[in-house]
Amino acid sequence: MSLARRMESEQHEVGSATHQRRVIVAADGRGWSVRFEGSHQLGRYSNVTQAIHRGRRLARQHKPAGLVVRYLDGEEEEAWYGEREDP
């Protein structure tokens, strides 16, 4: 599958109101990565502020969506954007 086709497929899936997504911002020792849960990395940033800014933007664009920040010490923070659906 070509990159353009894969991205189009992901945009369709992410844009659906029936899917709740989580954006993961995680420290990995080389920086901070941003990705949708269960997906490939969308970006790498040198500091947490940049990564969280990008993660928030993605979560807001794909409501309802959660933003999870995972730190190297194992601590996790979560925020939610849009109305959360009951499973």
N, C-alpha and C positions, 0 to 999 in steps of 0.2 A: 504494500500500500504506500502510495506516495505521501510525502510529508504534508502537502497541501490537502490531500483527501483526508488524512488522519486528523488534521487540525479542524477541518470542516465537520467531520464526524463528532469530534469532541465538543465543538461549539454547539452542535445540535443537541447533544446529550446534556450538556451543562445548562443550556438555555431552557430546558424543559422545566415547567413549574412543578412537575411531579417528582423531581429528583432533588433531594437535599444533598448538598456537597459540602465537603470540608476542605479548606485551604490549609495546607501544612507549611509552617515556617519552622525550619529546624537547623540547629547548629550542628556542624559535622567536623569541627576542627580546622577546616579550610575556609570557613565563611558561613554564610547563612543561605540555605536553599529554600525556594518557594515552589510548591507543586500542589496539584489537586490530589487528594487522597486516592491511592491506587493508580496514579498516573506518573508519567515521566516528569522530570524537573523542568520547570518553566523559566527559572532564572537563579543566579547565584549572586549574592551581594556581600560586600566586605564588612558591613555592620548590620546590627539588628534593626536599627531605625529604618534603613532603606528597605530591608526585607519585610518588615511589618507594614510599612506604607504600601508596598506592592500587594501584599496579602490582603490588606483591608480593601484595597481597590478591587481586587478580583472577587472577594466575597460580596461586596456591594453590587457588583455587576451581575452576579449570578445568584441573587436572593431566591429562595432562602438558602443561606450558606453559613457555615461556621468557620471561624478562624482559630486555628490551634497553633500556639507557639511552644515549641519543644526546646528546652535548654539542655546543655551538656550535662548538668548535674541531675537530670531526670525530671526536673520540675516542668509542669505543663500549665499553660493558661489557655482558656477558651472564651471566645466572644461569639455572639450570634447576630446575624444580619437578616432581617426579614422575619416573617412569622414562621416559627418552627412547627413542622407537621408531626403529629403523633404517628409512631410506626405501626 
